[in-house]
Amino acid sequence: MLEKCDLSATTDDKTLAKSLPPLQERLAVLQRELRDKKIPVMIVIEGWNASGITMATREVIRSLDPRGFTLYATHTPTAEELARPFMWRFWTRIPEKGRIAIFARSWYSRAITEELNRVGWKKSFRDKLGPITMFEQQLADDGMVIVKFFLHID
């Protein structure tokens, strides 16, 4: 997918500041429509370290009704989470119909972070891709809208 993106494209601060308000207004309208239609949504914001995940997340939630979403910042797993299957902590945060779950980092970065320090990490990482794909497919099959952003910096 990334080979279709122009990774050299940039936006200056002035252009960004001008284009954000109409997009934020549209997002607020869409949130109300999703609520009325009982459509659940997951928004995943990923990216390289220092790519602006916190800033991007702040801009997304700024225009949303706080009663309609939950924000999850994915950190190092707790002892309870480590004792359960890898995807458990994400399954337990699936939004109900009409609500939005926003993940600042998600199963992707957790899969990479948790595997890089292990011997044979490439195989172990590949083993995590199956459950991730299945998780997303099951959610989509059940009517979940999944929106994924990856913030790239060179």
CNS distance restraints for C-alpha pairs under 8 A (distance, minus, plus):
assign (resid   1 and name CA) (resid   5 and name CA) 7.30 0.50 0.50
assign (resid   7 and name CA) (resid 152 and name CA) 7.56 0.50 0.50
assign (resid  11 and name CA) (resid  15 and name CA) 6.43 0.50 0.50
assign (resid  11 and name CA) (resid  16 and name CA) 6.37 0.50 0.50
assign (resid  12 and name CA) (resid  16 and name CA) 6.26 0.50 0.50
assign (resid  13 and name CA) (resid  17 and name CA) 6.02 0.50 0.50
assign (resid  14 and name CA) (resid  18 and name CA) 6.28 0.50 0.50
assign (resid  15 and name CA) (resid  19 and name CA) 6.18 0.50 0.50
assign (resid  16 and name CA) (resid  20 and name CA) 6.04 0.50 0.50
assign (resid  17 and name CA) (resid  21 and name CA) 7.57 0.50 0.50
assign (resid  19 and name CA) (resid  23 and name CA) 6.83 0.50 0.50
assign (resid  20 and name CA) (resid  24 and name CA) 6.03 0.50 0.50
assign (resid  21 and name CA) (resid  25 and name CA) 6.18 0.50 0.50
assign (resid  22 and name CA) (resid  26 and name CA) 6.23 0.50 0.50
assign (resid  23 and name CA) (resid  27 and name CA) 6.15 0.50 0.50
assign (resid  24 and name CA) (resid  28 and name CA) 6.31 0.50 0.50
assign (resid  24 and name CA) (resid  60 and name CA) 7.32 0.50 0.50
assign (resid  24 and name CA) (resid  62 and name CA) 7.75 0.50 0.50
assign (resid  24 and name CA) (resid  63 and name CA) 5.42 0.50 0.50
assign (resid  25 and name CA) (resid  29 and name CA) 6.46 0.50 0.50
assign (resid  25 and name CA) (resid  63 and name CA) 6.74 0.50 0.50
assign (resid  26 and name CA) (resid  30 and name CA) 6.17 0.50 0.50
assign (resid  27 and name CA) (resid  31 and name CA) 6.13 0.50 0.50
assign (resid  27 and name CA) (resid  63 and name CA) 6.91 0.50 0.50
assign (resid  27 and name CA) (resid  64 and name CA) 7.18 0.50 0.50
assign (resid  28 and name CA) (resid  32 and name CA) 6.56 0.50 0.50
assign (resid  28 and name CA) (resid  63 and name CA) 5.67 0.50 0.50
assign (resid  28 and name CA) (resid  64 and name CA) 5.34 0.50 0.50
assign (resid  28 and name CA) (resid  65 and name CA) 7.30 0.50 0.50
assign (resid  29 and name CA) (resid  33 and name CA) 6.37 0.50 0.50
assign (resid  30 and name CA) (resid  34 and name CA) 6.04 0.50 0.50
assign (resid  31 and name CA) (resid  35 and name CA) 6.17 0.50 0.50
assign (resid  31 and name CA) (resid  64 and name CA) 6.98 0.50 0.50
assign (resid  31 and name CA) (resid  65 and name CA) 7.87 0.50 0.50
assign (resid  31 and name CA) (resid  68 and name CA) 7.76 0.50 0.50
assign (resid  32 and name CA) (resid  36 and name CA) 6.15 0.50 0.50
assign (resid  33 and name CA) (resid  37 and name CA) 6.11 0.50 0.50
assign (resid  34 and name CA) (resid  38 and name CA) 5.83 0.50 0.50
assign (resid  34 and name CA) (resid  39 and name CA) 5.06 0.50 0.50
assign (resid  34 and name CA) (resid  40 and name CA) 7.20 0.50 0.50
assign (resid  34 and name CA) (resid  98 and name CA) 5.61 0.50 0.50
assign (resid  34 and name CA) (resid  99 and name CA) 7.65 0.50 0.50
assign (resid  35 and name CA) (resid  39 and name CA) 6.35 0.50 0.50
assign (resid  35 and name CA) (resid  40 and name CA) 7.89 0.50 0.50
assign (resid  35 and name CA) (resid  68 and name CA) 7.71 0.50 0.50
assign (resid  35 and name CA) (resid  97 and name CA) 7.49 0.50 0.50
assign (resid  35 and name CA) (resid  98 and name CA) 3.88 0.50 0.50
assign (resid  35 and name CA) (resid  99 and name CA) 6.30 0.50 0.50
assign (resid  36 and name CA) (resid  98 and name CA) 6.79 0.50 0.50
assign (resid  37 and name CA) (resid  98 and name CA) 6.76 0.50 0.50
assign (resid  38 and name CA) (resid  97 and name CA) 4.72 0.50 0.50
assign (resid  38 and name CA) (resid  98 and name CA) 3.86 0.50 0.50
assign (resid  38 and name CA) (resid  99 and name CA) 7.63 0.50 0.50
assign (resid  39 and name CA) (resid  97 and name CA) 5.13 0.50 0.50
assign (resid  39 and name CA) (resid  98 and name CA) 4.67 0.50 0.50
assign (resid  39 and name CA) (resid  99 and name CA) 7.24 0.50 0.50
assign (resid  39 and name CA) (resid 143 and name CA) 6.85 0.50 0.50
assign (resid  39 and name CA) (resid 144 and name CA) 6.58 0.50 0.50
assign (resid  39 and name CA) (resid 145 and name CA) 7.38 0.50 0.50
assign (resid  40 and name CA) (resid  95 and name CA) 6.07 0.50 0.50
assign (resid  40 and name CA) (resid  96 and name CA) 6.03 0.50 0.50
assign (resid  40 and name CA) (resid  97 and name CA) 4.39 0.50 0.50
assign (resid  40 and name CA) (resid  98 and name CA) 4.87 0.50 0.50
assign (resid  40 and name CA) (resid  99 and name CA) 5.23 0.50 0.50
assign (resid  40 and name CA) (resid 100 and name CA) 5.99 0.50 0.50
assign (resid  40 and name CA) (resid 143 and name CA) 7.22 0.50 0.50
assign (resid  40 and name CA) (resid 144 and name CA) 5.08 0.50 0.50
assign (resid  40 and name CA) (resid 145 and name CA) 6.32 0.50 0.50
assign (resid  41 and name CA) (resid  95 and name CA) 7.01 0.50 0.50
assign (resid  41 and name CA) (resid  98 and name CA) 7.59 0.50 0.50
assign (resid  41 and name CA) (resid  99 and name CA) 6.43 0.50 0.50
assign (resid  41 and name CA) (resid 100 and name CA) 4.67 0.50 0.50
assign (resid  41 and name CA) (resid 101 and name CA) 6.34 0.50 0.50
assign (resid  41 and name CA) (resid 144 and name CA) 5.55 0.50 0.50
assign (resid  41 and name CA) (resid 145 and name CA) 4.66 0.50 0.50
assign (resid  41 and name CA) (resid 146 and name CA) 5.83 0.50 0.50
assign (resid  41 and name CA) (resid 147 and name CA) 7.61 0.50 0.50
assign (resid  42 and name CA) (resid  94 and name CA) 7.73 0.50 0.50
assign (resid  42 and name CA) (resid  95 and name CA) 7.36 0.50 0.50
assign (resid  42 and name CA) (resid 100 and name CA) 5.70 0.50 0.50
assign (resid  42 and name CA) (resid 101 and name CA) 4.83 0.50 0.50
assign (resid  42 and name CA) (resid 102 and name CA) 5.83 0.50 0.50
assign (resid  42 and name CA) (resid 103 and name CA) 7.57 0.50 0.50
assign (resid  42 and name CA) (resid 144 and name CA) 7.26 0.50 0.50
assign (resid  42 and name CA) (resid 145 and name CA) 6.28 0.50 0.50
assign (resid  42 and name CA) (resid 146 and name CA) 4.83 0.50 0.50
assign (resid  42 and name CA) (resid 147 and name CA) 6.21 0.50 0.50
assign (resid  43 and name CA) (resid 100 and name CA) 7.34 0.50 0.50
assign (resid  43 and name CA) (resid 101 and name CA) 6.24 0.50 0.50
assign (resid  43 and name CA) (resid 102 and name CA) 4.67 0.50 0.50
assign (resid  43 and name CA) (resid 103 and name CA) 6.14 0.50 0.50
assign (resid  43 and name CA) (resid 146 and name CA) 5.97 0.50 0.50
assign (resid  43 and name CA) (resid 147 and name CA) 4.76 0.50 0.50
assign (resid  43 and name CA) (resid 148 and name CA) 5.86 0.50 0.50
assign (resid  43 and name CA) (resid 149 and name CA) 7.84 0.50 0.50
assign (resid  44 and name CA) (resid 102 and name CA) 6.00 0.50 0.50
assign (resid  44 and name CA) (resid 103 and name CA) 4.87 0.50 0.50
assign (resid  44 and name CA) (resid 104 and name CA) 6.42 0.50 0.50
assign (resid  44 and name CA) (resid 105 and name CA) 6.73 0.50 0.50
assign (resid  44 and name CA) (resid 106 and name CA) 6.55 0.50 0.50
assign (resid  44 and name CA) (resid 146 and name CA) 7.62 0.50 0.50
assign (resid  44 and name CA) (resid 147 and name CA) 6.17 0.50 0.50
assign (resid  44 and name CA) (resid 148 and name CA) 4.65 0.50 0.50
assign (resid  44 and name CA) (resid 149 and name CA) 6.05 0.50 0.50
assign (resid  45 and name CA) (resid  53 and name CA) 6.47 0.50 0.50
assign (resid  45 and name CA) (resid  56 and name CA) 7.82 0.50 0.50
assign (resid  45 and name CA) (resid  57 and name CA) 7.07 0.50 0.50
assign (resid  45 and name CA) (resid 102 and name CA) 7.67 0.50 0.50
assign (resid  45 and name CA) (resid 103 and name CA) 6.10 0.50 0.50
assign (resid  45 and name CA) (resid 104 and name CA) 5.13 0.50 0.50
assign (resid  45 and name CA) (resid 105 and name CA) 5.75 0.50 0.50
assign (resid  45 and name CA) (resid 106 and name CA) 7.56 0.50 0.50
assign (resid  45 and name CA) (resid 148 and name CA) 6.11 0.50 0.50
assign (resid  45 and name CA) (resid 149 and name CA) 4.86 0.50 0.50
assign (resid  45 and name CA) (resid 150 and name CA) 6.11 0.50 0.50
assign (resid  45 and name CA) (resid 151 and name CA) 7.58 0.50 0.50
assign (resid  46 and name CA) (resid  53 and name CA) 6.62 0.50 0.50
assign (resid  46 and name CA) (resid 104 and name CA) 6.59 0.50 0.50
assign (resid  46 and name CA) (resid 105 and name CA) 4.99 0.50 0.50
assign (resid  46 and name CA) (resid 106 and name CA) 7.01 0.50 0.50
assign (resid  46 and name CA) (resid 108 and name CA) 7.88 0.50 0.50
assign (resid  46 and name CA) (resid 109 and name CA) 7.33 0.50 0.50
assign (resid  46 and name CA) (resid 148 and name CA) 7.65 0.50 0.50
assign (resid  46 and name CA) (resid 149 and name CA) 5.97 0.50 0.50
assign (resid  46 and name CA) (resid 150 and name CA) 4.70 0.50 0.50
assign (resid  46 and name CA) (resid 151 and name CA) 6.17 0.50 0.50
assign (resid  47 and name CA) (resid  51 and name CA) 6.03 0.50 0.50
assign (resid  47 and name CA) (resid  52 and name CA) 7.89 0.50 0.50
assign (resid  47 and name CA) (resid  53 and name CA) 6.65 0.50 0.50
assign (resid  47 and name CA) (resid 105 and name CA) 7.77 0.50 0.50
assign (resid  47 and name CA) (resid 149 and name CA) 7.79 0.50 0.50
assign (resid  47 and name CA) (resid 150 and name CA) 4.77 0.50 0.50
assign (resid  47 and name CA) (resid 151 and name CA) 4.24 0.50 0.50
assign (resid  47 and name CA) (resid 152 and name CA) 5.90 0.50 0.50
assign (resid  48 and name CA) (resid 151 and name CA) 6.57 0.50 0.50
assign (resid  48 and name CA) (resid 152 and name CA) 6.22 0.50 0.50
assign (resid  48 and name CA) (resid 153 and name CA) 6.93 0.50 0.50
assign (resid  51 and name CA) (resid 151 and name CA) 5.86 0.50 0.50
assign (resid  51 and name CA) (resid 152 and name CA) 6.30 0.50 0.50
assign (resid  51 and name CA) (resid 153 and name CA) 5.84 0.50 0.50
assign (resid  52 and name CA) (resid  56 and name CA) 6.02 0.50 0.50
assign (resid  52 and name CA) (resid 151 and name CA) 7.21 0.50 0.50
assign (resid  53 and name CA) (resid  57 and name CA) 6.00 0.50 0.50
assign (resid  53 and name CA) (resid 104 and name CA) 6.63 0.50 0.50
assign (resid  53 and name CA) (resid 105 and name CA) 7.90 0.50 0.50
assign (resid  53 and name CA) (resid 151 and name CA) 7.09 0.50 0.50
assign (resid  54 and name CA) (resid  58 and name CA) 6.14 0.50 0.50
assign (resid  54 and name CA) (resid 104 and name CA) 7.20 0.50 0.50
assign (resid  55 and name CA) (resid  59 and name CA) 6.32 0.50 0.50
assign (resid  56 and name CA) (resid  60 and name CA) 6.31 0.50 0.50
assign (resid  57 and name CA) (resid  61 and name CA) 6.28 0.50 0.50
assign (resid  57 and name CA) (resid 104 and name CA) 6.71 0.50 0.50
assign (resid  58 and name CA) (resid  62 and name CA) 5.91 0.50 0.50
assign (resid  59 and name CA) (resid  63 and name CA) 7.50 0.50 0.50
assign (resid  60 and name CA) (resid  64 and name CA) 7.32 0.50 0.50
assign (resid  61 and name CA) (resid  66 and name CA) 7.82 0.50 0.50
assign (resid  64 and name CA) (resid  68 and name CA) 7.49 0.50 0.50
assign (resid  64 and name CA) (resid  69 and name CA) 7.67 0.50 0.50
assign (resid  65 and name CA) (resid  69 and name CA) 7.31 0.50 0.50
assign (resid  66 and name CA) (resid  70 and name CA) 7.64 0.50 0.50
assign (resid  68 and name CA) (resid  98 and name CA) 7.63 0.50 0.50
assign (resid  68 and name CA) (resid  99 and name CA) 5.18 0.50 0.50
assign (resid  68 and name CA) (resid 100 and name CA) 6.29 0.50 0.50
assign (resid  69 and name CA) (resid  99 and name CA) 5.61 0.50 0.50
assign (resid  69 and name CA) (resid 100 and name CA) 4.46 0.50 0.50
assign (resid  69 and name CA) (resid 101 and name CA) 5.62 0.50 0.50
assign (resid  69 and name CA) (resid 102 and name CA) 7.20 0.50 0.50
assign (resid  70 and name CA) (resid 100 and name CA) 6.42 0.50 0.50
assign (resid  70 and name CA) (resid 101 and name CA) 5.01 0.50 0.50
assign (resid  70 and name CA) (resid 102 and name CA) 6.17 0.50 0.50
assign (resid  71 and name CA) (resid 101 and name CA) 6.03 0.50 0.50
assign (resid  71 and name CA) (resid 102 and name CA) 4.75 0.50 0.50
assign (resid  71 and name CA) (resid 103 and name CA) 6.08 0.50 0.50
assign (resid  71 and name CA) (resid 104 and name CA) 7.46 0.50 0.50
assign (resid  72 and name CA) (resid 101 and name CA) 7.36 0.50 0.50
assign (resid  72 and name CA) (resid 102 and name CA) 6.02 0.50 0.50
assign (resid  72 and name CA) (resid 103 and name CA) 4.87 0.50 0.50
assign (resid  72 and name CA) (resid 104 and name CA) 6.17 0.50 0.50
assign (resid  73 and name CA) (resid 103 and name CA) 5.93 0.50 0.50
assign (resid  73 and name CA) (resid 104 and name CA) 4.82 0.50 0.50
assign (resid  73 and name CA) (resid 105 and name CA) 6.41 0.50 0.50
assign (resid  74 and name CA) (resid 103 and name CA) 6.91 0.50 0.50
assign (resid  74 and name CA) (resid 104 and name CA) 6.31 0.50 0.50
assign (resid  74 and name CA) (resid 105 and name CA) 5.45 0.50 0.50
assign (resid  74 and name CA) (resid 106 and name CA) 5.94 0.50 0.50
assign (resid  74 and name CA) (resid 110 and name CA) 7.80 0.50 0.50
assign (resid  76 and name CA) (resid 110 and name CA) 7.89 0.50 0.50
assign (resid  77 and name CA) (resid  81 and name CA) 5.56 0.50 0.50
assign (resid  77 and name CA) (resid  82 and name CA) 6.13 0.50 0.50
assign (resid  78 and name CA) (resid  82 and name CA) 6.20 0.50 0.50
assign (resid  79 and name CA) (resid  83 and name CA) 6.30 0.50 0.50
assign (resid  80 and name CA) (resid  84 and name CA) 6.73 0.50 0.50
assign (resid  81 and name CA) (resid  85 and name CA) 7.64 0.50 0.50
assign (resid  81 and name CA) (resid  86 and name CA) 7.62 0.50 0.50
assign (resid  81 and name CA) (resid  88 and name CA) 7.20 0.50 0.50
assign (resid  81 and name CA) (resid  89 and name CA) 6.35 0.50 0.50
assign (resid  82 and name CA) (resid  86 and name CA) 7.30 0.50 0.50
assign (resid  84 and name CA) (resid  88 and name CA) 6.34 0.50 0.50
assign (resid  86 and name CA) (resid 128 and name CA) 7.89 0.50 0.50
assign (resid  87 and name CA) (resid  91 and name CA) 6.23 0.50 0.50
assign (resid  87 and name CA) (resid 107 and name CA) 7.25 0.50 0.50
assign (resid  87 and name CA) (resid 131 and name CA) 7.22 0.50 0.50
assign (resid  87 and name CA) (resid 132 and name CA) 7.36 0.50 0.50
assign (resid  87 and name CA) (resid 135 and name CA) 7.88 0.50 0.50
assign (resid  88 and name CA) (resid  92 and name CA) 6.25 0.50 0.50
assign (resid  89 and name CA) (resid  93 and name CA) 6.74 0.50 0.50
assign (resid  90 and name CA) (resid  94 and name CA) 6.73 0.50 0.50
assign (resid  90 and name CA) (resid 107 and name CA) 7.42 0.50 0.50
assign (resid  93 and name CA) (resid 101 and name CA) 7.39 0.50 0.50
assign (resid  94 and name CA) (resid 101 and name CA) 6.88 0.50 0.50
assign (resid  95 and name CA) (resid  99 and name CA) 5.62 0.50 0.50
assign (resid  95 and name CA) (resid 100 and name CA) 5.88 0.50 0.50
assign (resid  95 and name CA) (resid 101 and name CA) 5.55 0.50 0.50
assign (resid  96 and name CA) (resid 100 and name CA) 7.95 0.50 0.50
assign (resid 105 and name CA) (resid 109 and name CA) 6.20 0.50 0.50
assign (resid 105 and name CA) (resid 110 and name CA) 7.72 0.50 0.50
assign (resid 106 and name CA) (resid 110 and name CA) 6.26 0.50 0.50
assign (resid 107 and name CA) (resid 111 and name CA) 5.86 0.50 0.50
assign (resid 107 and name CA) (resid 132 and name CA) 7.24 0.50 0.50
assign (resid 108 and name CA) (resid 112 and name CA) 6.42 0.50 0.50
assign (resid 109 and name CA) (resid 113 and name CA) 5.88 0.50 0.50
assign (resid 110 and name CA) (resid 114 and name CA) 5.80 0.50 0.50
assign (resid 111 and name CA) (resid 115 and name CA) 6.19 0.50 0.50
assign (resid 111 and name CA) (resid 125 and name CA) 6.48 0.50 0.50
assign (resid 111 and name CA) (resid 128 and name CA) 6.65 0.50 0.50
assign (resid 112 and name CA) (resid 116 and name CA) 6.04 0.50 0.50
assign (resid 112 and name CA) (resid 125 and name CA) 6.74 0.50 0.50
assign (resid 113 and name CA) (resid 117 and name CA) 7.78 0.50 0.50
assign (resid 114 and name CA) (resid 118 and name CA) 7.96 0.50 0.50
assign (resid 115 and name CA) (resid 121 and name CA) 5.19 0.50 0.50
assign (resid 115 and name CA) (resid 122 and name CA) 7.79 0.50 0.50
assign (resid 115 and name CA) (resid 124 and name CA) 6.60 0.50 0.50
assign (resid 115 and name CA) (resid 125 and name CA) 6.01 0.50 0.50
assign (resid 116 and name CA) (resid 121 and name CA) 5.59 0.50 0.50
assign (resid 116 and name CA) (resid 122 and name CA) 7.96 0.50 0.50
assign (resid 117 and name CA) (resid 121 and name CA) 7.07 0.50 0.50
assign (resid 120 and name CA) (resid 124 and name CA) 6.49 0.50 0.50
assign (resid 121 and name CA) (resid 125 and name CA) 5.79 0.50 0.50
assign (resid 122 and name CA) (resid 126 and name CA) 6.21 0.50 0.50
assign (resid 123 and name CA) (resid 127 and name CA) 6.21 0.50 0.50
assign (resid 124 and name CA) (resid 128 and name CA) 6.63 0.50 0.50
assign (resid 125 and name CA) (resid 129 and name CA) 6.73 0.50 0.50
assign (resid 126 and name CA) (resid 130 and name CA) 7.37 0.50 0.50
assign (resid 127 and name CA) (resid 131 and name CA) 7.76 0.50 0.50
assign (resid 128 and name CA) (resid 132 and name CA) 6.41 0.50 0.50
assign (resid 129 and name CA) (resid 133 and name CA) 6.05 0.50 0.50
assign (resid 130 and name CA) (resid 134 and name CA) 6.11 0.50 0.50
assign (resid 131 and name CA) (resid 135 and name CA) 5.91 0.50 0.50
assign (resid 132 and name CA) (resid 136 and name CA) 6.30 0.50 0.50
assign (resid 133 and name CA) (resid 137 and name CA) 6.06 0.50 0.50
assign (resid 134 and name CA) (resid 138 and name CA) 6.01 0.50 0.50
assign (resid 135 and name CA) (resid 139 and name CA) 6.31 0.50 0.50
assign (resid 136 and name CA) (resid 140 and name CA) 6.12 0.50 0.50
assign (resid 136 and name CA) (resid 146 and name CA) 7.83 0.50 0.50
assign (resid 137 and name CA) (resid 141 and name CA) 5.98 0.50 0.50
assign (resid 138 and name CA) (resid 142 and name CA) 6.26 0.50 0.50
assign (resid 139 and name CA) (resid 143 and name CA) 6.57 0.50 0.50
assign (resid 139 and name CA) (resid 144 and name CA) 5.23 0.50 0.50
assign (resid 139 and name CA) (resid 145 and name CA) 7.96 0.50 0.50
assign (resid 140 and name CA) (resid 144 and name CA) 4.76 0.50 0.50
assign (resid 140 and name CA) (resid 145 and name CA) 6.34 0.50 0.50
assign (resid 140 and name CA) (resid 146 and name CA) 7.23 0.50 0.50
